[in-house]
Structure formats: structure tokens, C-alpha cells
Amino acid sequence: NMLQLLLFSGLAFFLMLPLMKRTLTITLDTDWLYRRFGPAVLSAIASAVAAAHQALDAAGRRQARGALGLFHRHFGPESTMARTPETASMVLVAVVVLSAFLILSFFVW
């Protein structure tokens, strides 16, 4: 069986040999797509992603510096929240809160 297959394939090859003449044709090689064009496209995409990353990083750092500056301005050592409250102002706040509580409890009950 195997010998018959081998002999008939050899016969077919030698019978078709005249049909396999060399012709003047243009061959289109597509390996340049993954050898030249692919790396060029990937490097362009990589440089665009790197530029976008740098821009986003710079914007994020500016936002973080602004937020930290705002936080430091309101809660830092020289801010309003760091000052010691005066006793009179604290008493005034307590009186206002208690008065509001009494007035609301009078109208609710």
C-alpha cells in the first residue's frame, strides 16, 4: 500500500514537471507587515501612550499639589483650625445651640 502511494505520487510529480516552468511574475511578500510595518506601528503607539502617560502624570501631580496646598492652608499649623478658640466665642456657640434646642423642643412638644 505505502509503496503504491509513493510510486504514484512520484509519477504525478514527474508528469506535472513540465507544468512547473519558471514564469516571470511578481511575488508579493507579506512578511514586511510583521517585520517592518508592525514594529513601526507599535513604536508609534508606544510613544503616544508614553506622551499621554507623562501628560496625565504631570496633571495628577499638579492636582495633588493643589489639594495638599488647600489642605495645608485650612488645617496647617497657621490655619484657622489650628488657633485656640477663645472662651467667649465657645460660650456663645453653646448658648446658641442650647437656645435653638429649647425653642425647637417647645414647639415640638
C-alpha positions in Angstrom: 0.0 0.0 0.0 2.7 2.5 1.0 4.9 1.7 -1.9 2.0 2.2 -4.3 1.2 5.6 -2.8 4.9 6.6 -3.1 5.2 5.5 -6.7 2.0 7.2 -7.9 3.0 10.4 -6.1 6.4 10.3 -7.8 4.7 9.6 -11.2 2.4 12.5 -10.7 5.3 14.8 -9.8 7.3 13.8 -12.9 4.2 14.1 -15.2 3.5 17.6 -13.8 7.1 18.7 -14.0 6.7 20.4 -17.4 3.8 22.5 -16.0 6.0 23.8 -13.2 8.1 26.0 -15.6 9.6 29.2 -14.3 7.4 32.2 -15.2 8.0 35.9 -14.9 5.6 37.0 -12.2 5.6 39.4 -9.4 5.6 37.8 -6.0 4.1 39.8 -3.1 5.8 39.2 0.1 3.7 39.9 3.1 6.3 39.3 5.7 7.1 43.0 5.7 3.8 43.5 7.5 5.1 41.9 10.7 8.8 42.8 10.1 8.6 46.5 9.2 5.1 47.8 9.4 4.2 46.1 12.7 7.1 47.4 14.7 6.7 50.9 13.2 3.0 51.0 14.2 3.8 49.6 17.7 6.5 52.1 18.3 4.2 55.0 17.3 1.5 53.7 19.6 4.1 53.2 22.4 5.3 56.8 22.0 1.7 58.1 22.0 0.9 56.2 25.2 4.1 57.4 26.8 3.3 61.0 26.0 -0.2 60.6 27.3 1.1 59.0 30.5 3.5 61.9 31.0 0.8 64.4 30.5 -1.6 62.6 32.9 1.2 62.2 35.4 2.0 65.9 35.3 -1.7 66.9 35.6 -2.1 64.5 38.5 0.9 65.9 40.3 -0.4 69.5 39.8 -3.8 68.5 41.2 -2.2 66.7 44.2 0.0 69.7 44.9 -3.1 72.0 44.8 -5.1 69.7 47.1 -2.2 69.5 49.5 -1.8 73.2 49.5 -5.5 73.7 50.2 -5.4 71.1 53.0 -2.4 72.8 54.5 -4.0 76.2 54.2 -7.1 75.1 56.1 -5.6 72.6 58.5 -1.9 73.5 58.8 -0.1 75.0 61.8 -1.0 78.6 60.9 -4.6 78.0 59.8 -7.9 78.9 61.4 -8.5 75.4 62.6 -5.2 75.4 64.5 -5.9 78.5 66.5 -7.0 78.2 70.1 -10.7 79.3 70.4 -11.5 82.0 72.9 -13.7 81.1 75.8 -16.3 83.8 75.0 -16.8 82.5 71.5 -17.2 78.9 72.7 -19.7 80.0 75.3 -21.6 82.0 72.7 -21.8 78.8 70.4 -23.0 76.7 73.4 -25.7 79.3 74.3 -26.9 79.5 70.7 -27.1 75.7 70.3 -28.9 75.3 73.7 -31.3 78.1 72.8 -32.1 76.5 69.5 -32.7 73.2 71.2 -35.1 74.7 73.8 -37.0 76.6 71.2 -37.4 73.6 68.9 -38.4 71.4 71.9 -41.0 73.9 73.0 -42.7 73.9 69.5 -42.4 70.1 69.0 -43.9 69.1 72.4 
